[in-house]
Amino acid sequence: MPKILILIRYGITARTLLRTSFLDSLLAANIKVIVACPAFDEPKFLAEMTAKGVQLIPEPKLKKRLFERIYNAIANALCFEHPGTTKTLTMKWLHEGLIKPENPYKLRIFDFLFRGLMGVLNLHRSRKLRQLLLKLDPLFCKHPEIENLFDEVKPDLFFSPYPFEPDAHYIAEAKKRGIPAIGAVKSWDNLTSKIRVACEPDHWIAWSPQMKKEAVQYHYVDPEKIEITGTPQFDFYFNAQKFLPRDSFFKKMNIDPQKKLIVYSPGTSWTYSDEANLRMIHSIIMNTDFPYKCHLHIRKYPKSSVEYSSITNELGITVEDSGSVVPQWTDRIDQSPKDLEHLRQLMHFSDIVIQVSSSIAVDAACEDTPCIAYHLDKYDKVVPWAHRAKRCYSSEHNQLLIKAGGMRVVETKNELKYWLLQYLEYPETDSEGRKSIVSNILWNTDGQAGNRLAKALMNWLP
């Protein structure tokens, strides 16, 4: 029986791979699936995976040597993680260097200046430097913990849904042993917002031609190594399932079905104050001159632990979590199939989704729901100049949505009110743009991405 070892550190990734047709297809082909993850002993998850026949093992805790940490920091700053590589990384450099309070001041300033110098040198454009570092990387990716894992599992193929640090160490070990190493990208913004790819996989999986283009452009990946499959995490939008009656769904949510439903997705670190944003939206829709009766509902960001009880009680709005909290996962979130179906229903019945640099814009587009990109921070004098909220919609992934014409960026209170009224009166506005978002980001909407991804892995088995 062939064995595939998958490293999963995020609950969102577990949702994408283990609760979709991807896993079902592998198991149906009589392939042994072994998952190394931090939530290997979480009771509910363990019971669920055991029932499916998936073996869970603990993710090894890597003991990184000082020299290795220094090498990684310098290599990343030299050839990728500095201003100028992408607009997203430039924003990150400004914010983390001048704003981020949790980092010691002296360390922040040193890092800010060092990365700034690397940006001036434009070394991210040097293909030769990148190739040199790829040759050096395996020397710094040796860990007995990973060697022991591979000795124990003896996989026929290794699959990483996050081919950056620290998965690069596992990819290096697989390649050293002649085991096919496959890398996929877990989120649509990763190729323009994360660190460089060290120890490049043998093969790549991309969601779409756009993602393939980014892998080639920013990471110099050989296009012949990239296969496009779509992503399983959106398959549930395209499989024909009935919706609840509107009244039943609203009753479950404790919302008046006679009101228009406006869903706000918090920006967390991408906005200066979600509370201020909510108060602004609430003041508009509750004003006596606003012609529609509306209900404002918060769908919390999956990784966020922010508490909204005080403002929800004060303003009479509702709030929901995106899933269960499971501290063992790196992102602390666990989304069940039931959670995903609820999201589909929520996007379907929402009249407008307002978000701050969130992938929920893609979810909204899947149900052809109008979407507003909240950007009042841009001209707010209270927001520090270097804060990422000032320029979040210049990031590459957000520009894809804007250029598709599928959402409207609002920068003033008047613009916000105008587009609320426009979308409520004419919900078909920008429908073609929303279709473009779906096709550009997700590629194929046949609901078979999970099966295609599984087939790609099976084709690469020795």
C-alpha positions as CSV (number, residue, x, y, z in Angstrom):
1,M,0.0,0.0,0.0
2,P,1.6,3.4,-1.1
3,K,2.1,5.8,1.8
4,I,1.8,9.6,1.5
5,L,3.1,11.8,4.4
6,I,1.4,15.2,4.7
7,L,2.6,17.9,7.0
8,I,-0.3,20.1,8.3
9,R,0.3,22.8,10.8
10,Y,-2.8,24.9,10.2
11,G,-6.4,24.1,11.0
12,I,-7.5,25.9,7.8
13,T,-5.3,23.5,5.8
14,A,-6.7,20.5,7.7
15,R,-10.1,21.7,6.5
16,T,-8.9,22.0,2.9
17,L,-7.3,18.6,2.7
18,L,-8.9,16.3,5.2
19,R,-12.6,17.3,4.9
20,T,-12.9,17.4,1.2
21,S,-12.9,15.0,-1.7
22,F,-9.1,15.2,-1.8
23,L,-8.8,12.8,1.2
24,D,-11.7,10.7,0.0
25,S,-10.0,10.1,-3.4
26,L,-6.7,9.1,-1.8
27,L,-8.4,6.6,0.5
28,A,-10.6,5.2,-2.3
29,A,-7.4,4.5,-4.2
30,N,-6.1,2.4,-1.2
31,I,-3.4,4.9,-0.3
32,K,-2.2,5.1,3.3
33,V,-2.4,8.7,4.4
34,I,-0.2,9.8,7.4
35,V,-0.5,13.3,8.7
36,A,2.1,14.9,10.9
37,C,0.4,17.7,12.8
38,P,0.4,19.6,16.1
39,A,-3.3,18.5,16.8
40,F,-2.5,14.8,16.5
41,D,-3.9,14.1,20.0
42,E,-6.9,16.5,20.0
43,P,-9.7,14.1,20.9
44,K,-12.4,15.1,18.4
45,F,-9.9,15.4,15.5
46,L,-8.2,12.2,16.4
47,A,-11.5,10.3,16.5
48,E,-12.6,11.8,13.2
49,M,-9.4,10.9,11.4
50,T,-9.1,7.5,12.9
51,A,-12.6,6.7,11.7
52,K,-11.6,7.6,8.2
53,G,-8.4,5.5,8.4
54,V,-6.0,8.4,8.6
55,Q,-2.9,8.0,10.8
56,L,-2.0,11.0,12.9
57,I,1.5,11.5,14.2
58,P,3.1,14.4,16.1
59,E,4.8,17.1,14.2
60,P,8.5,17.0,15.3
61,K,9.7,20.0,17.2
62,L,12.7,21.4,15.4
63,K,15.7,22.5,17.3
64,K,17.2,25.2,15.1
65,R,20.8,26.0,15.6
66,L,21.9,29.6,16.0
67,F,23.9,29.5,12.8
68,E,20.9,28.1,10.9
69,R,18.6,30.9,12.2
70,I,21.2,33.5,11.2
71,Y,21.6,32.0,7.7
72,N,17.8,31.9,7.2
73,A,17.3,35.5,8.3
74,I,20.1,36.8,6.0
75,A,19.1,34.6,3.1
76,N,15.4,35.7,3.3
77,A,16.3,39.4,3.6
78,L,18.8,39.2,0.8
79,C,16.7,37.7,-1.9
80,F,13.1,38.1,-1.1
81,E,11.7,39.5,2.2
82,H,12.5,43.1,1.7
83,P,10.8,46.2,0.2
84,G,10.4,46.3,-3.5
85,T,10.0,42.5,-4.0
86,T,6.2,42.9,-3.9
87,K,3.9,45.7,-2.7
88,T,2.6,43.4,0.0
89,L,6.2,42.8,1.4
90,T,6.8,46.6,1.2
91,M,3.8,47.2,3.4
92,K,4.9,44.4,5.8
93,W,8.4,46.0,6.0
94,L,6.9,49.4,6.9
95,H,4.4,48.0,9.4
96,E,6.7,45.6,11.2
97,G,9.6,48.0,11.3
98,L,7.8,51.1,12.5
99,I,4.5,50.0,14.0
100,K,4.5,46.4,15.4
101,P,4.6,46.9,19.2
102,E,5.3,43.3,20.3
103,N,8.9,43.4,18.8
104,P,11.6,45.1,20.8
105,Y,12.3,48.6,19.5
106,K,16.0,48.2,18.8
107,L,15.5,44.9,17.1
108,R,12.7,46.3,15.0
109,I,14.8,49.3,13.8
110,F,17.8,47.1,13.0
111,D,15.6,44.7,11.0
112,F,13.9,47.7,9.3
113,L,17.2,49.2,8.2
114,F,18.8,45.9,7.1
115,R,15.8,44.9,5.0
116,G,15.6,48.4,3.6
117,L,19.2,48.2,2.4
118,M,18.5,44.8,0.8
119,G,15.6,46.4,-1.0
120,V,18.0,49.1,-2.4
121,L,20.3,46.4,-3.7
122,N,17.3,44.8,-5.6
123,L,18.8,41.3,-5.0
124,H,15.3,39.7,-5.4
125,R,15.8,40.1,-9.1
126,S,19.0,38.0,-9.1
127,R,18.1,34.5,-10.4
128,K,21.7,33.5,-9.8
129,L,21.6,34.4,-6.2
130,R,18.4,32.5,-5.7
131,Q,19.9,29.4,-7.4
132,L,23.0,29.7,-5.2
133,L,21.0,29.8,-2.0
134,L,18.9,26.8,-3.2
135,K,22.2,24.9,-3.4
136,L,23.2,26.0,0.1
137,D,19.8,25.5,1.8
138,P,20.1,21.7,2.2
139,L,23.2,22.3,4.3
140,F,21.1,24.2,6.8
141,C,18.0,22.0,6.7
142,K,19.4,18.9,8.5
143,H,17.4,17.9,11.5
144,P,17.6,14.5,13.3
145,E,14.0,15.0,14.3
146,I,12.9,15.0,10.7
147,E,15.3,12.1,9.8
148,N,13.7,10.1,12.6
149,L,10.2,10.9,11.2
150,F,11.1,9.7,7.7
151,D,12.8,6.6,9.1
152,E,9.6,5.7,11.1
153,V,7.0,6.5,8.4
154,K,9.0,5.5,5.2
155,P,6.7,7.4,2.9
156,D,6.5,7.0,-0.8
157,L,5.7,10.7,-1.3
158,F,5.8,13.8,0.8
159,F,3.3,16.5,0.4
160,S,3.6,20.0,1.9
161,P,0.7,22.5,1.6
162,Y,3.0,25.3,2.7
163,P,6.4,25.0,1.0
164,F,8.0,27.8,2.9
165,E,9.8,27.7,6.3
166,P,9.6,25.3,8.2
167,D,8.2,22.8,5.7
168,A,11.4,23.4,3.6
169,H,13.3,21.2,6.1
170,Y,11.0,18.3,5.4
171,I,11.2,18.9,1.6
172,A,15.0,18.8,1.9
173,E,14.9,15.5,3.7
174,A,12.5,13.9,1.2
175,K,14.7,15.0,-1.7
176,K,17.8,13.7,0.0
177,R,16.2,10.3,0.2
178,G,14.9,10.4,-3.4
179,I,11.3,10.6,-2.2
180,P,9.0,12.9,-4.4
181,A,8.3,16.1,-2.6
182,I,5.2,18.0,-3.7
183,G,4.4,21.6,-2.6
184,A,1.1,23.4,-2.8
185,V,0.1,26.9,-1.8
186,K,-2.5,27.1,1.0
187,S,-3.7,30.6,0.3
188,W,-4.1,32.9,-2.6
189,D,-1.7,35.6,-1.2
190,N,1.1,33.4,0.0
191,L,3.4,33.7,-3.1
192,T,3.5,37.5,-2.7
193,S,3.4,37.9,1.1
194,K,5.5,35.2,2.6
195,I,9.2,34.4,2.7
196,R,11.3,32.8,-0.1
197,V,11.0,29.2,-1.0
198,A,14.0,27.3,0.3
199,C,14.6,23.7,-0.9
200,E,12.2,23.8,-3.8
201,P,9.8,20.9,-4.2
202,D,10.0,18.5,-7.1
203,H,6.5,19.5,-8.2
204,W,4.1,22.3,-7.5
205,I,0.4,22.6,-7.2
206,A,-1.3,25.9,-8.1
207,W,-4.9,27.0,-7.8
208,S,-5.0,28.8,-11.1
209,P,-3.0,30.2,-14.0
210,Q,-2.6,33.4,-12.0
211,M,-1.0,31.6,-9.1
212,K,1.3,29.7,-11.5
213,K,2.3,33.1,-13.0
214,E,3.2,34.4,-9.5
215,A,5.3,31.3,-8.7
216,V,7.3,31.8,-11.9
217,Q,7.6,35.6,-11.5
218,Y,8.4,35.9,-7.9
219,H,10.0,32.5,-7.0
220,Y,11.6,31.5,-10.4
221,V,9.8,28.2,-10.3
222,D,10.1,26.2,-13.6
223,P,6.6,26.4,-15.1
224,E,7.0,22.8,-16.3
225,K,7.0,21.7,-12.6
226,I,3.6,23.4,-11.9
227,E,0.2,21.7,-12.2
228,I,-3.0,23.6,-11.9
229,T,-5.8,21.8,-10.0
230,G,-7.9,24.5,-8.3
231,T,-8.3,24.4,-4.6
232,P,-10.5,21.9,-2.6
233,Q,-11.5,24.5,0.0
234,F,-14.0,26.1,-2.3
235,D,-15.5,23.0,-3.9
236,F,-18.4,23.0,-1.5
237,Y,-19.7,26.2,-3.2
238,F,-20.1,24.4,-6.6
239,N,-21.6,21.1,-5.5
240,A,-25.4,21.3,-5.9
241,Q,-26.8,21.4,-2.4
242,K,-30.1,23.0,-1.4
243,F,-30.3,26.2,0.7
244,L,-32.4,26.5,3.7
245,P,-35.5,28.7,3.4
246,R,-34.4,32.3,4.1
247,D,-36.7,32.6,7.1
248,S,-35.3,29.4,8.6
249,F,-31.7,30.5,8.2
250,F,-32.4,33.9,9.7
251,K,-34.3,32.4,12.6
252,K,-31.3,30.2,13.3
253,M,-29.2,33.3,13.3
254,N,-31.7,35.2,15.5
255,I,-32.1,37.9,12.8
256,D,-35.2,39.5,11.5
257,P,-35.7,38.0,8.0
258,Q,-37.5,41.2,6.9
259,K,-34.2,43.1,7.2
260,K,-31.3,43.4,4.8
261,L,-28.3,41.4,6.0
262,I,-25.0,43.2,6.0
263,V,-22.0,41.0,7.0
264,Y,-18.9,42.6,8.3
265,S,-15.6,40.7,8.2
266,P,-13.1,42.2,10.6
267,G,-9.7,43.3,9.3
268,T,-7.8,42.5,12.5
269,S,-4.2,43.6,11.7
270,W,-5.3,45.1,8.3
271,T,-7.3,47.8,9.9
272,Y,-6.7,50.3,12.7
273,S,-10.0,49.7,14.5
274,D,-12.7,47.2,13.7
275,E,-14.8,48.8,16.4
276,A,-14.6,52.2,14.7
277,N,-15.5,50.6,11.4
278,L,-18.5,48.9,12.8
279,R,-19.7,52.1,14.4
280,M,-19.3,53.9,11.1
281,I,-21.4,51.3,9.2
282,H,-24.0,51.2,12.0
283,S,-24.4,54.9,12.0
284,I,-25.1,54.9,8.3
285,I,-27.6,52.1,8.1
286,M,-29.4,53.2,11.3
287,N,-29.8,56.9,10.2
288,T,-33.3,58.0,9.6
289,D,-32.5,58.9,6.0
290,F,-31.4,55.4,5.1
291,P,-34.3,53.8,3.2
292,Y,-33.6,50.2,4.1
293,K,-34.0,48.3,7.4
294,C,-30.7,46.4,7.9
295,H,-29.1,44.1,10.3
296,L,-25.3,44.2,10.9
297,H,-23.6,40.9,11.5
298,I,-20.0,40.2,12.3
299,R,-18.2,37.1,11.0
300,K,-15.0,36.9,12.9
301,Y,-11.7,36.4,11.2
302,P,-10.7,32.7,11.7
303,K,-7.4,33.4,13.5
304,S,-8.9,36.2,15.6
305,S,-9.5,36.0,19.3
306,V,-11.0,39.5,19.6
307,E,-14.1,39.8,21.8
308,Y,-17.0,41.9,20.4
309,S,-19.6,41.3,23.1
310,S,-19.6,44.9,24.4
311,I,-20.2,46.5,21.0
312,T,-22.7,43.9,19.9
313,N,-24.8,44.5,23.1
314,E,-24.6,48.2,22.7
315,L,-25.5,48.4,19.0
316,G,-27.8,45.4,18.7
317,I,-25.7,43.6,16.2
318,T,-24.8,39.9,16.1
319,V,-21.5,38.0,15.9
320,E,-20.3,34.5,15.0
321,D,-17.1,32.6,15.1
322,S,-15.6,31.0,12.0
323,G,-15.2,27.7,13.6
324,S,-14.1,26.0,16.8
325,V,-11.0,27.1,18.7
326,V,-8.3,24.4,18.8
327,P,-5.1,25.8,20.4
328,Q,-2.9,23.0,19.0
329,W,-3.3,24.3,15.5
330,T,-0.9,27.2,14.5
331,D,-3.9,29.3,13.5
332,R,-6.0,28.0,16.5
333,I,-9.0,27.3,14.2
334,D,-10.9,24.2,13.3
335,Q,-13.6,24.3,10.7
336,S,-15.9,21.4,10.2
337,P,-18.0,20.6,7.1
338,K,-21.0,22.0,9.1
339,D,-19.1,25.2,9.5
340,L,-18.3,25.4,5.8
341,E,-21.9,24.8,4.9
342,H,-23.0,27.6,7.2
343,L,-20.6,29.9,5.5
344,R,-22.1,29.0,2.1
345,Q,-25.5,29.7,3.4
346,L,-24.4,33.0,5.0
347,M,-22.8,34.2,1.8
348,H,-25.9,33.2,-0.1
349,F,-28.4,35.1,2.1
350,S,-26.2,38.1,2.8
351,D,-27.2,41.2,0.9
352,I,-23.8,42.8,1.2
353,V,-20.4,41.7,2.5
354,I,-18.1,44.4,3.9
355,Q,-14.5,43.3,4.4
356,V,-11.0,44.6,5.1
357,S,-8.4,42.8,3.0
358,S,-10.1,39.4,3.6
359,S,-10.5,36.3,1.4
360,I,-14.2,36.3,2.3
361,A,-14.4,38.5,-0.8
362,V,-13.8,35.4,-2.8
363,D,-16.5,33.5,-0.8
364,A,-18.9,36.3,-1.5
365,A,-18.1,36.2,-5.2
366,C,-18.9,32.5,-5.3
367,E,-22.5,33.3,-4.3
368,D,-22.6,36.4,-6.4
369,T,-23.0,38.6,-3.3
370,P,-22.0,42.3,-3.6
371,C,-18.8,43.1,-1.7
372,I,-17.5,46.4,-0.4
373,A,-13.8,46.8,0.5
374,Y,-13.6,49.1,3.5
375,H,-10.7,51.5,3.2
376,L,-11.6,54.5,5.3
377,D,-8.3,54.1,7.2
378,K,-6.5,55.5,4.1
379,Y,-7.3,59.2,4.9
380,D,-7.9,58.8,8.6
381,K,-5.3,61.1,10.4
382,V,-5.5,59.0,13.5
383,V,-4.0,56.0,11.6
384,P,-0.1,56.1,11.6
385,W,1.4,56.6,8.2
386,A,3.3,53.4,8.3
387,H,0.4,51.2,9.3
388,R,-0.6,48.6,6.7
389,A,-4.2,49.8,6.9
390,K,-3.1,52.9,5.0
391,R,-2.3,51.0,1.8
392,C,-3.7,47.4,2.2
393,Y,-5.6,47.5,-1.1
394,S,-2.4,48.1,-3.1
395,S,-1.3,44.5,-2.2
396,E,-1.1,42.2,-5.2
397,H,-3.9,39.8,-4.1
398,N,-6.3,42.6,-3.4
399,Q,-5.5,44.2,-6.8
400,L,-6.6,41.0,-8.5
401,L,-10.1,41.6,-7.0
402,I,-10.2,45.2,-7.8
403,K,-9.0,44.8,-11.4
404,A,-11.6,42.1,-11.9
405,G,-14.3,44.7,-11.1
406,G,-15.9,42.5,-8.5
407,M,-15.8,44.7,-5.5
408,R,-15.8,48.4,-4.7
409,V,-13.2,50.1,-2.5
410,V,-14.7,52.8,-0.4
411,E,-12.4,55.5,1.1
412,T,-14.9,58.0,2.6
413,K,-18.2,57.8,4.5
414,N,-20.1,59.2,1.5
415,E,-18.6,56.5,-0.8
416,L,-19.6,53.8,1.8
417,K,-23.1,55.1,2.0
418,Y,-23.4,55.3,-1.8
419,W,-22.3,51.7,-2.4
420,L,-24.5,50.4,0.3
421,L,-27.5,52.0,-1.4
422,Q,-26.4,51.0,-4.9
423,Y,-25.9,47.4,-4.0
424,L,-29.1,47.1,-2.0
425,E,-31.1,48.7,-4.8
426,Y,-29.3,47.0,-7.7
427,P,-27.7,43.8,-6.3
428,E,-26.8,42.7,-9.9
429,T,-24.2,45.6,-10.0
430,D,-20.7,44.2,-10.7
431,S,-22.0,40.6,-11.1
432,E,-19.8,40.1,-14.1
433,G,-16.8,41.3,-12.0
434,R,-17.6,38.8,-9.3
435,K,-17.7,36.0,-11.9
436,S,-14.2,37.2,-13.0
437,I,-13.0,37.0,-9.4
438,V,-14.1,33.4,-9.2
439,S,-12.6,32.4,-12.5
440,N,-9.3,34.3,-12.0
441,I,-8.7,33.1,-8.4
442,L,-10.3,29.6,-8.3
443,W,-10.0,28.7,-12.0
444,N,-12.4,25.8,-12.4
445,T,-15.8,25.8,-10.7
446,D,-16.8,22.2,-11.3
447,G,-16.4,21.3,-7.6
448,Q,-13.7,18.7,-8.5
449,A,-10.5,20.4,-7.3
450,G,-10.1,17.9,-4.5
451,N,-10.2,15.0,-6.9
452,R,-7.8,16.7,-9.3
453,L,-5.3,17.4,-6.5
454,A,-5.5,13.8,-5.3
455,K,-5.0,12.5,-8.8
456,A,-1.9,14.8,-9.3
457,L,-0.3,13.3,-6.2
458,M,-1.1,9.8,-7.2
459,N,0.5,10.4,-10.6
460,W,3.7,11.4,-8.9
461,L,3.9,8.3,-6.7
462,P,6.9,6.2,-7.7
